[in-house]
Amino acid sequence: MDEVQDATLSEELERLHAEHRRYAQRLEELLQKRYLSEDEQLEEVRLKKLKLHAKDLIYALERRALATV
């Protein structure tokens, strides 16, 4: 890969890792509560899906980067 692609890939991975951490942090906040409202329960499900999607994208980008080495 050239430097531009490396930088772009690196920035995208950094963004996805930050996104994944935000989702995990918010999920942890929700899990600390004894009871969740209906909206919070929906948010929990949504965050879990978003977190998994971010993880899948990170994995795919990392595999693609390794394949081009």
Buried (B, 14 or more C-beta within 10 A) or exposed (E): EEEEEEEEBEEEBEEBEEBBEBBBEBBEEEEEEEEEEEEEEEBBEEBEEBBEBBBEBBEEBEEEBEEEE
